[in-house]
């Protein structure tokens, strides 16, 4: 029962922070552009608590804490991009009700560049949140740094087949500098079955060794069963922590977040092209399991309540930063119902000088919604399989 409670509370906390910041990005951008806003909701469903501010915006905390939204005045079209006929009808209705001057307060009558800024502000807010969290950690704790000197080569591994030896220092992979062993692990894990050209320093000589990481399944305490690329190299050096200065923290953190974005894009590209197995896609169950496992690991062994609270807060912030980058990136994909889909429609409107036809919008919205729902179901299936839920249920009947 305790594990379930940790799972639920951790999931709700992490998702609520990330989604709220995302929606606040849309909200702040809309306010800056003078858009009238009806409602800001944390969660879906019936409101548990609600109040109105001086601008007339209704703020809600709803009963289903797994998302949130901002609703602009007059925003009745699910795609938020009405066609020309809808715009004309809406314009007449607003003009008759509030006068012509009121049109400038409505989202749909704002210049397309302002609507694009409002759409992109949500993902940008996610990236800014991740950068700020990362900057704080880089100043206070630092990033772990482990040398790239090889201490052991696993027998029969891809590294042994490529000719790696104990004492080799890995300098680069495919021409990209490898500064730490963590960099090496991250680079290799995404490139299963892809040949990699390593630059290796052996004594006074620089060698080029080509190795192809093998796709292996491992059991991780946090992520469950997962498939990753492995070479079979080990480093015995102890991690040192490199801290950033106050002046360099934001630039350093921005570089790290950019690396994360490129990693997600590369991994997604390999998934789409079938180079990585689709069973690695994870969803809300995986997010919840990871959040719960991280929280549980942080609690264990804490000598007092203050230390426990600090550990839980620290681990939650790391999880929030990582998830914030992922959600920000995914929302920029050009899929209707996502922010990237809105940006695609605004790009069409800017070029064609008119909104996309209503029937195309409706078809795109339905297709996008169906795709997202299927994706969520597929990810949930993967998560249940990854954490052996089906095996557990089958064991109850055998």
ABEGO torsion letter per residue (X at the ends): XAAAAAAAAAAAAAAAAAAAAAAAAAAAAAAAAGBBBABBBBEBEBBABBBBBAAGBBBBBBABBAEEBBBBBGBABAAGBBBAAAAAAAAAAAAAAAEAAAAAABAAABBAAAAAAAAAAAAAAAAAAAAAAAAAAAAAAEBBBBBABBABBBBGBAAAAAGBBBGBBBABBGGBBBABAAAAAAAAAAABGBBBBBBBBBEABBBBBBBBBBBBBBBBAAAEBBBBBBAGBBBABBBBBBBBBAAAAAAAAAAAAAAAAAAAAAAAAAAAAGABBAAABBBAAAAAAAAAAAAAAAABGBABAAAAAAAAAAAAAAAAAAAAAAAAAAAABBBBGBAAAAAAAAAAAAAAGBBBBAAAAAAAAAAAAAAAAAAAAAAAAAAAAAAGAAAAAAAAAX
